[in-house]
Amino acid sequence: MEWVKALHVISVIAWMAGSLYLPRLFVYHSVAEKGSVQSETFKVMERRLYRGIMTPAMIASWIFGLIMVFNGMVDWSSGWPWVKAVFVIALSGYHGWMGGFLRAFKEDRNVKPQKFFRMINEVPTLLMIVIVIMVIVKPF
Ligand code: HEM
């Protein structure tokens, strides 16, 4: 199970790196002129990051995490696994939400301002902080 845990943490890092970088790309893409070379380049970067790295990394995080769950590594009578589960589901929801913006940018129909993407950029950071405290400190 140590190997599975290592692979879990590796895939989580890749998922998180993408989840932090993609909204940064949206921050710059949102002020690029529609149809410009710059805007088209952002589309390619966003698609490759999302489909090539973030989604496979999310799937791998779930698979390796669930392997540990089904091997009885988690004491569900504690509170922390439940809090982690809620926040992980929220992070997965955030992932899907980003997929919606990816499509909007691809079709040149994004209407959200730059400030919006700067703000939602903080969401995965906050979720990740809680998740890591739950799984490492196991406070309750
Ligand atoms: C995708 C669904 C996920 C599932 C099903 C899952 C499940 C698990 C399980 C069962 C363990 C072993 C728990 C233990 O040590 O007793 C674990 C470890 C860990 N998880 Fe997750 N996890 C998920 C997502 C995440 C995410 C999103 C993060 C970070 C943002 C994360 C960070 C960690 C870390 C750092 C460990 C290692 C803790 C240790 O040293 O024991 N996990 N995970």
Residues whose N, C-alpha, C, O or C-beta is under 5 A from the ligand:
A	BS01	HEM	V12 M58 S61 W62 G65 L66 M68 V69 M73 V74 V88 M128 I131 V135
